[in-house]
Amino acid sequence: MKFTFATIHVKDLEESIRFYEDVIGMNTARRFAAGPNTEIAFMEDGPAEIELICDKTAAPGSFSEDLSLGLSVDSLDEAMAEMERQGVVITGGPIQPNPNTRFFFIKDPNGVTLEIIEQK
């Protein structure tokens, strides 16, 4: 088996697409209607994707504080500076559990925890 995507049910598809494009740097791979009240967008940056589903009739979802999606960067310092420049709150870290790994946490517009990680 190979991991291909994670799904996030979003309250505002436009806001979520802007966040994943402008803040995270992903591209919209495809976007389509999936019924009269539902639209789906797949965000890509590498082999795995994030599927954003917006159902205008669904109640807002909730996300476990124990779950996070990991996104790798070449420079944690540059990523932190970019988050600050864009007004994104760093909710945890930076943390360095060993000499080769550093990371920090942010939240997407839907409350999903994203772990931004640098591994050397």
C-alpha positions as CSV (number, residue, x, y, z in Angstrom):
1,M,0.0,0.0,0.0
2,K,1.0,3.6,-0.5
3,F,-0.4,6.7,1.2
4,T,-2.1,9.0,-1.3
5,F,-4.2,11.6,0.5
6,A,-5.7,12.9,3.7
7,T,-9.2,14.4,3.7
8,I,-10.2,17.5,5.6
9,H,-13.9,18.6,5.7
10,V,-13.7,22.4,5.5
11,K,-16.2,25.2,6.3
12,D,-15.0,27.6,3.6
13,L,-13.3,26.1,0.5
14,E,-12.0,29.4,-0.9
15,E,-10.4,30.3,2.4
16,S,-8.9,26.8,2.7
17,I,-7.5,26.8,-0.8
18,R,-6.0,30.3,-0.3
19,F,-4.3,29.0,3.0
20,Y,-2.8,25.9,1.4
21,E,-1.7,27.8,-1.7
22,D,-0.4,31.1,-0.2
23,V,0.8,30.0,3.3
24,I,1.8,26.3,2.7
25,G,2.8,26.6,-0.9
26,M,0.7,23.8,-2.4
27,N,-1.0,23.8,-5.8
28,T,-4.6,23.0,-6.5
29,A,-4.3,19.8,-8.5
30,R,-8.0,19.6,-9.3
31,R,-11.3,21.0,-8.2
32,F,-14.8,19.8,-8.9
33,A,-18.5,19.8,-7.8
34,A,-19.5,16.6,-6.1
35,G,-23.3,17.3,-5.8
36,P,-25.5,20.3,-5.5
37,N,-24.0,21.4,-2.1
38,T,-20.5,19.9,-2.2
39,E,-17.3,20.9,-3.8
40,I,-13.9,19.1,-3.6
41,A,-10.4,20.4,-4.2
42,F,-7.2,18.4,-4.1
43,M,-4.0,20.2,-3.0
44,E,-0.7,18.8,-4.1
45,D,3.0,19.1,-3.4
46,G,4.6,15.8,-4.1
47,P,3.1,12.3,-4.3
48,A,0.6,12.8,-1.4
49,E,-2.3,15.2,-1.5
50,I,-4.7,16.9,0.8
51,E,-8.4,16.6,-0.2
52,L,-10.6,19.5,0.9
53,I,-14.3,18.8,1.0
54,C,-16.8,21.5,1.5
55,D,-20.4,20.4,2.0
56,K,-22.5,23.6,2.6
57,T,-25.2,21.5,4.4
58,A,-22.9,19.7,6.8
59,A,-22.3,20.7,10.4
60,P,-18.8,21.9,11.2
61,G,-16.4,19.1,11.9
62,S,-14.0,18.8,14.8
63,F,-10.4,17.6,14.8
64,S,-8.5,15.8,17.5
65,E,-5.7,17.7,19.1
66,D,-3.7,14.4,18.9
67,L,-3.7,14.4,15.1
68,S,-1.4,16.5,12.9
69,L,-0.3,16.5,9.3
70,G,3.4,16.8,8.7
71,L,4.9,19.1,6.1
72,S,8.6,19.2,5.5
73,V,10.7,22.3,4.8
74,D,14.3,22.9,3.9
75,S,14.7,25.7,6.5
76,L,12.6,25.9,9.7
77,D,13.9,29.4,10.4
78,E,12.7,30.6,7.0
79,A,9.3,28.8,7.4
80,M,8.8,30.5,10.9
81,A,9.7,33.9,9.4
82,E,7.2,33.3,6.6
83,M,4.5,32.3,9.1
84,E,5.1,35.5,11.0
85,R,5.1,37.6,7.9
86,Q,1.7,36.1,6.9
87,G,0.3,36.5,10.4
88,V,0.0,32.8,11.0
89,V,0.1,32.0,14.7
90,I,2.7,29.4,15.7
91,T,0.9,27.2,18.3
92,G,3.8,25.2,19.5
93,G,7.6,25.0,19.2
94,P,10.1,25.2,17.8
95,I,11.0,21.8,19.3
96,Q,14.2,19.9,18.6
97,P,14.0,16.3,19.8
98,N,17.4,15.4,18.3
99,P,20.2,17.1,16.5
100,N,18.7,16.4,13.0
101,T,15.1,17.3,13.6
102,R,13.3,20.5,14.4
103,F,9.6,21.4,14.1
104,F,6.8,23.8,15.0
105,F,3.0,23.7,14.9
106,I,0.3,25.9,13.3
107,K,-3.4,25.4,12.6
108,D,-5.1,25.7,9.2
109,P,-8.4,27.7,9.0
110,N,-10.4,24.6,10.0
111,G,-8.4,23.9,13.2
112,V,-6.3,21.1,11.7
113,T,-2.9,21.0,13.3
114,L,0.0,21.1,10.8
115,E,3.5,20.2,11.9
116,I,6.2,22.0,9.9
117,I,9.3,20.0,10.1
118,E,13.0,20.3,9.1
119,Q,15.1,17.1,8.9
120,K,18.8,17.2,8.1
